[in-house]
């Protein structure tokens, strides 16, 4: 006998479409903030499974339970590939956790963080202290509230590392232009001789990778001659998550476990909960279906032909 299943009351649950055909839900204990900025909707909430979480345009950006997996994975491989990174650019990163990971490195003299939405940054500074852990107060961090494209277009600064930590390319969101070949070309021109860039590139699960990941990889490869990718499982995202690297010099995939562990020790990177040599090695071992997808992908994301996820 068939029984109709009713979803729990939406007032006490957060529902999020992983794809148009797949939904993920979690119980909300308390809504800390809910509102609309000039650019996007913002919710900060306490949930029963993932703790405090940041949700932009109904897409989870990070959660207290596993933000360390995402942010250490995003930042540390490219930072480790540089012998002594000094000047780092961050596009997005409103939680302050990306800056936190960069600022672990004592060689860093300046982090330039450009986020279009000052309201989000202010809310994260106030309500997500366990995410940023004081990074907003570090004198090495300089924050600018404008479009990252506009900032890089007019700057004459040269960066050792560029980290693109922006929301998914939603049709009515603020970030989709920063997934294009034109933007990656702009990034490349702002990198130093052996500079390196990383971008979060969306889900990589067997049912999800074609949303964004393989197209981002192919687009980056039209600008950078050295391109590699890796992934990490982020449970609150409902999938493994992909990252794409474009480099003018070192390839982080070529760092072996012992070298990574040695660098962590010598750089005194205390407090890492996810990233070490063994984890680094495993992240770059992509499964066969992803390697095949990358080889077959022919989409190139441009300003005239942007990519949108639903």
C-alpha positions as a printed NumPy array, in Angstrom:
array([[  0.   ,   0.   ,   0.   ],
       [  1.455,   3.322,  -1.068],
       [  1.747,   6.087,   1.506],
       [  2.1  ,   9.76 ,   0.709],
       [  5.17 ,  11.314,   2.334],
       [  4.779,  14.875,   3.525],
       [  7.825,  17.055,   4.075],
       [  8.241,  18.476,   7.586],
       [  7.066,  22.009,   8.301],
       [  9.255,  24.399,   6.326],
       [  9.264,  26.844,   9.25 ],
       [ 11.545,  24.483,  11.17 ],
       [ 13.485,  23.003,   8.248],
       [ 15.832,  24.392,   5.611],
       [ 15.328,  22.882,   2.158],
       [ 17.87 ,  23.3  ,  -0.592],
       [ 17.89 ,  22.051,  -4.164],
       [ 21.136,  20.206,  -4.857],
       [ 19.861,  19.838,  -8.437],
       [ 16.409,  20.65 ,  -9.857],
       [ 15.541,  16.994,  -9.142],
       [ 17.189,  16.515,  -5.745],
       [ 16.486,  18.292,  -2.484],
       [ 18.362,  18.256,   0.829],
       [ 16.803,  19.249,   4.126],
       [ 18.016,  19.914,   7.643],
       [ 16.311,  20.891,  10.86 ],
       [ 16.723,  24.542,  11.845],
       [ 16.946,  25.227,  15.559],
       [ 17.085,  29.008,  15.27 ],
       [ 17.278,  31.661,  12.568],
       [ 19.911,  34.176,  13.638],
       [ 19.43 ,  36.553,  10.712],
       [ 17.317,  36.611,   7.578],
       [ 17.271,  39.455,   5.103],
       [ 17.987,  40.796,   1.634],
       [ 21.029,  42.84 ,   0.661],
       [ 21.447,  44.84 ,  -2.528],
       [ 22.818,  41.706,  -4.202],
       [ 21.404,  38.549,  -2.591],
       [ 19.313,  36.99 ,   0.136],
       [ 21.144,  36.108,   3.361],
       [ 20.256,  33.632,   6.093],
       [ 22.411,  32.768,   9.085],
       [ 20.933,  29.926,  11.093],
       [ 21.686,  27.329,  13.737],
       [ 20.929,  23.803,  12.515],
       [ 20.764,  20.518,  14.379],
       [ 23.284,  18.652,  12.192],
       [ 25.72 ,  21.247,  10.838],
       [ 25.617,  23.954,  13.499],
       [ 25.675,  27.578,  12.439],
       [ 25.496,  28.052,   8.675],
       [ 25.578,  30.788,   6.062],
       [ 23.053,  30.554,   3.215],
       [ 23.099,  32.944,   0.236],
       [ 20.281,  32.872,  -2.315],
       [ 19.138,  29.614,  -0.699],
       [ 22.533,  27.957,  -1.322],
       [ 24.584,  26.836,   1.671],
       [ 28.   ,  28.533,   1.582],
       [ 29.567,  27.003,   4.677],
       [ 28.628,  25.463,   7.991],
       [ 30.191,  25.263,  11.419],
       [ 30.508,  21.476,  11.225],
       [ 32.6  ,  21.233,   8.065],
       [ 33.704,  24.682,   6.879],
       [ 37.268,  23.675,   7.774],
       [ 37.158,  20.944,   5.125],
       [ 36.117,  23.375,   2.415],
       [ 38.383,  26.286,   3.373],
       [ 41.528,  24.257,   4.079],
       [ 40.99 ,  22.395,   0.793],
       [ 40.445,  25.609,  -1.149],
       [ 43.465,  27.463,   0.202],
       [ 46.258,  25.209,   1.396],
       [ 47.238,  23.301,  -1.797],
       [ 47.96 ,  26.498,  -3.741],
       [ 49.62 ,  28.22 ,  -0.788],
       [ 51.809,  25.168,  -0.266],
       [ 52.931,  25.26 ,  -3.899],
       [ 54.534,  28.678,  -3.305],
       [ 57.795,  28.761,  -1.343],
       [ 56.97 ,  32.021,   0.464],
       [ 53.728,  33.639,  -0.745],
       [ 53.602,  37.308,   0.193],
       [ 50.751,  38.998,  -1.673],
       [ 47.422,  37.155,  -1.985],
       [ 44.143,  38.178,  -3.6  ],
       [ 40.75 ,  36.801,  -2.546],
       [ 37.597,  37.227,  -4.592],
       [ 34.629,  36.787,  -2.259],
       [ 35.367,  34.956,   0.97 ],
       [ 32.853,  36.916,   3.036],
       [ 32.966,  34.556,   6.031],
       [ 36.602,  35.49 ,   6.652],
       [ 37.576,  31.81 ,   6.758],
       [ 39.466,  31.918,   3.465],
       [ 41.508,  34.829,   4.799],
       [ 41.994,  32.866,   8.031],
       [ 43.622,  30.002,   6.133],
       [ 45.864,  32.318,   4.102],
       [ 46.943,  34.271,   7.164],
       [ 48.248,  31.099,   8.815],
       [ 51.287,  31.559,   6.546],
       [ 53.788,  33.863,   8.223],
       [ 55.35 ,  34.834,   4.899],
       [ 52.125,  36.602,   3.884],
       [ 52.482,  40.364,   4.012],
       [ 49.126,  41.328,   2.515],
       [ 45.77 ,  39.751,   1.737],
       [ 43.555,  41.813,  -0.548],
       [ 39.977,  40.612,  -0.149],
       [ 37.375,  41.988,  -2.554],
       [ 33.739,  41.206,  -1.834],
       [ 30.882,  42.946,  -3.564],
       [ 28.543,  42.693,  -0.574],
       [ 29.634,  44.618,   2.523],
       [ 26.468,  43.592,   4.368],
       [ 27.381,  39.906,   4.13 ],
       [ 30.886,  40.581,   5.428],
       [ 29.514,  42.618,   8.346],
       [ 27.038,  39.862,   9.225],
       [ 29.719,  37.18 ,   9.071],
       [ 32.04 ,  39.25 ,  11.231],
       [ 29.271,  39.585,  13.825],
       [ 27.634,  36.156,  13.753],
       [ 30.316,  33.731,  12.527],
       [ 33.298,  34.236,  14.87 ],
       [ 34.156,  30.527,  14.834],
       [ 34.593,  30.812,  11.058],
       [ 36.863,  33.849,  10.772],
       [ 38.588,  33.424,  14.159],
       [ 39.663,  37.04 ,  14.224],
       [ 40.996,  37.262,  10.666],
       [ 39.062,  40.496,  10.091],
       [ 41.225,  42.115,  12.776],
       [ 44.544,  41.049,  11.222],
       [ 46.417,  44.142,   9.987],
       [ 47.581,  42.238,   6.909],
       [ 43.995,  41.929,   5.618],
       [ 42.725,  44.737,   3.373],
       [ 39.026,  44.567,   2.405],
       [ 37.459,  46.347,  -0.56 ],
       [ 33.739,  46.332,  -1.292],
       [ 33.372,  46.216,  -5.039],
       [ 33.201,  43.833,  -7.962],
       [ 36.354,  41.691,  -8.156],
       [ 36.398,  42.096, -11.936],
       [ 36.475,  45.894, -11.649],
       [ 39.16 ,  45.777,  -8.958],
       [ 41.524,  43.567, -10.948],
       [ 40.9  ,  45.531, -14.137],
       [ 42.181,  48.757, -12.614],
       [ 44.806,  47.49 , -10.149],
       [ 48.519,  47.529, -10.859],
       [ 49.282,  45.078,  -8.054],
       [ 50.845,  41.704,  -8.778],
       [ 49.807,  38.705,  -6.689],
       [ 51.52 ,  35.43 ,  -5.854],
       [ 48.225,  33.631,  -5.261],
       [ 44.622,  34.333,  -6.279],
       [ 41.805,  32.511,  -4.485],
       [ 38.328,  32.736,  -6.01 ],
       [ 35.851,  31.902,  -3.276],
       [ 32.525,  33.037,  -4.668],
       [ 28.968,  31.663,  -4.741],
       [ 27.785,  29.411,  -7.528],
       [ 27.013,  31.105, -10.872],
       [ 23.305,  31.773, -10.363],
       [ 21.472,  33.626, -13.115],
       [ 20.362,  36.466, -10.846],
       [ 23.322,  36.288,  -8.469],
       [ 26.397,  38.536,  -8.343],
       [ 29.078,  35.965,  -9.221],
       [ 28.458,  34.424, -12.645],
       [ 30.78 ,  36.808, -14.569],
       [ 33.686,  35.592, -12.416],
       [ 33.436,  32.119, -13.965],
       [ 34.223,  33.304, -17.486],
       [ 37.281,  33.013, -19.684],
       [ 37.519,  36.808, -19.745],
       [ 37.794,  36.982, -15.962],
       [ 40.392,  34.196, -15.781],
       [ 42.431,  36.058, -18.395],
       [ 42.256,  39.149, -16.186],
       [ 43.406,  37.088, -13.186],
       [ 46.358,  35.693, -15.118],
       [ 47.576,  39.186, -15.999],
       [ 47.629,  40.064, -12.268],
       [ 49.773,  37.073, -11.287],
       [ 53.509,  37.113, -10.73 ],
       [ 56.029,  35.046, -12.655],
       [ 55.146,  31.765, -10.905],
       [ 51.692,  32.812,  -9.748],
       [ 48.8  ,  30.461,  -9.168],
       [ 45.   ,  30.68 ,  -9.061],
       [ 42.351,  28.409,  -7.538],
       [ 38.585,  28.584,  -8.001],
       [ 35.843,  26.631,  -6.284],
       [ 34.169,  24.793,  -9.134],
       [ 31.034,  23.152,  -7.786],
       [ 29.965,  19.575,  -7.077],
       [ 31.832,  16.617,  -8.524],
       [ 29.524,  13.723,  -7.653],
       [ 28.539,  11.4  , -10.531],
       [ 25.154,  13.096, -10.888],
       [ 26.419,  16.654, -10.454],
       [ 29.782,  17.273, -12.118],
       [ 28.303,  18.488, -15.406],
       [ 26.547,  21.398, -13.675],
       [ 29.709,  23.424, -13.408],
       [ 32.935,  21.569, -12.638],
       [ 33.996,  20.196, -16.013],
       [ 33.006,  23.432, -17.797],
       [ 35.073,  25.502, -15.348],
       [ 38.071,  23.209, -15.882],
       [ 37.803,  23.547, -19.652],
       [ 37.406,  27.334, -19.416],
       [ 40.449,  27.763, -17.16 ],
       [ 42.469,  25.59 , -19.566],
       [ 41.866,  28.148, -22.335],
       [ 43.858,  30.699, -20.307],
       [ 46.429,  28.716, -18.317],
       [ 48.774,  26.135, -19.834],
       [ 49.055,  24.288, -16.504],
       [ 45.646,  23.282, -15.123],
       [ 44.774,  20.657, -12.556],
       [ 41.812,  19.805, -10.352],
       [ 41.045,  18.126,  -7.07 ],
       [ 38.08 ,  17.446,  -4.8  ],
       [ 37.02 ,  17.066,  -1.182],
       [ 33.83 ,  15.759,   0.37 ],
       [ 31.848,  18.526,   2.081],
       [ 28.897,  16.865,   3.783],
       [ 26.744,  19.987,   4.103],
       [ 26.975,  20.477,   0.329],
       [ 25.585,  16.996,  -0.297],
       [ 28.469,  16.019,  -2.584],
       [ 32.178,  15.964,  -3.156],
       [ 33.289,  19.461,  -4.165],
       [ 35.674,  20.432,  -6.941],
       [ 38.49 ,  22.959,  -7.164],
       [ 40.335,  23.988, -10.327],
       [ 43.879,  25.371, -10.351],
       [ 45.485,  27.457, -13.07 ],
       [ 49.224,  28.009, -12.672],
       [ 52.052,  29.907, -14.327],
       [ 54.592,  27.767, -12.509],
       [ 54.261,  25.076,  -9.858],
       [ 51.658,  22.325, -10.032],
       [ 50.362,  21.428,  -6.557],
       [ 49.467,  17.935,  -7.777],
       [ 53.199,  17.231,  -7.99 ],
       [ 53.792,  17.832,  -4.264],
       [ 54.275,  14.512,  -2.504],
       [ 52.995,  13.664,   0.966],
       [ 56.337,  14.015,   2.722],
       [ 56.989,  17.417,   1.177],
       [ 53.585,  18.709,   2.26 ],
       [ 54.025,  17.442,   5.813],
       [ 57.492,  18.983,   5.962],
       [ 56.166,  22.345,   4.771],
       [ 53.329,  22.261,   7.31 ],
       [ 55.872,  21.66 ,  10.071],
       [ 58.444,  24.202,   8.885],
       [ 55.82 ,  26.899,   8.296],
       [ 54.301,  26.219,  11.732],
       [ 50.798,  25.792,  10.314],
       [ 49.252,  24.8  ,  13.612],
       [ 45.571,  23.989,  13.962],
       [ 44.84 ,  22.348,  10.612],
       [ 42.03 ,  19.812,  11.05 ],
       [ 41.686,  18.433,   7.522],
       [ 44.751,  19.128,   5.42 ],
       [ 48.034,  17.219,   5.582],
       [ 50.272,  15.314,   3.192],
       [ 48.112,  12.228,   2.916],
       [ 44.951,  14.286,   2.427],
       [ 46.68 ,  16.418,  -0.216],
       [ 47.7  ,  13.346,  -2.188],
       [ 44.221,  11.85 ,  -2.025],
       [ 42.419,  15.01 ,  -3.138],
       [ 44.262,  15.07 ,  -6.477],
       [ 43.427,  11.452,  -7.346],
       [ 40.283,  12.085,  -9.346],
       [ 38.043,   9.121, -10.206],
       [ 37.852,   7.869, -13.76 ],
       [ 34.425,   9.399, -14.504],
       [ 35.732,  12.906, -13.674],
       [ 38.892,  12.467, -15.729],
       [ 36.724,  11.299, -18.634],
       [ 34.348,  14.252, -18.219],
       [ 37.241,  16.695, -18.281],
       [ 38.617,  15.154, -21.474],
       [ 35.226,  15.253, -23.22 ],
       [ 34.11 ,  18.707, -22.068],
       [ 33.818,  21.323, -24.832],
       [ 31.937,  24.151, -23.101],
       [ 33.785,  27.453, -22.688],
       [ 32.168,  29.924, -20.299],
       [ 32.193,  33.484, -21.628],
       [ 30.438,  36.746, -20.851],
       [ 28.323,  36.263, -23.962],
       [ 27.643,  32.608, -23.157],
       [ 27.65 ,  32.387, -19.345],
       [ 27.003,  29.282, -17.284],
       [ 24.159,  29.233, -14.768],
       [ 23.401,  26.552, -12.2  ],
       [ 19.938,  26.   , -10.767]])
